[in-house]
Amino acid sequence: MENHQKILSSYLSYLPSSDNPLSAEVFFIKGNESTYIYDVGANDESLRQINQIKNKKIILSHFHQDHTANIHHIAWEKLYVDKKTCNYIGKGDMVNEKIEISDGVTLEIIPTVTSHSKIALLLNVNYEYLLTGDALYSIMVDGKEAYNVQLLKETIATLKVIKTKKVVLSHDSQLIYPVEEILAELEGYYSKREKDNPFIFIK
């Protein structure tokens, strides 16, 4: 069976997203003792490859099905989730503050607020790749793309204090961006906020 996994570095690889079924990228970080998996997707290839790994710890970015659907068919050593994801899938250890892991790679699991899903978990890998899932994306308000002003402000503040070089986005053909470019884009949106309007409409 064909393997579509792509290599980003000696310790980081991923399975691309798919549209039918809708499934987010699944990231694999190779540690000395465990493989750390960021999101589990919703398609058969993601499930098959995840279940081939023996010692695995899983971090779910947020509760949306394209990132989490396979979790009900996977066994793990540890499952890290935010409060909303824990309530949605009914399992996992809630992360309410930053967790640092050292296992041949250095990982930071970082909770953040986000317009897209209210709360989410970011994963900073070796201070180089910041995996974000959909955390930096907008939402639809009255049929238009928008950010919540207060949540966007807090998301930007979180990003500014994370030591990393690259931001990795889900469902994006380019996938990887310099952190400075992402911050500049989000700050550009935030600069367009209007008094007494809780949302910034971007399109």
Buried (B, 14 or more C-beta within 10 A) or exposed (E): EEEEEEEBEEBBBBBBBBEEEBBBBBBBBBBEEBBBBBBBBBBEBBBEBBEEBEEBBBBBBBBBBBBBBBBEEBEBEEBBBBBBBBEBBEEBEBBEEBBEBEBEBBBBBBBBBBBBBBBBBBBBBBEBBBBBBBBBBBBEBEEEBBBBBEBBBBBBEBBEEBEBEBBBBBBEEEBEBEBEEBBEEBBEBBEEBEEEEEBBBEE
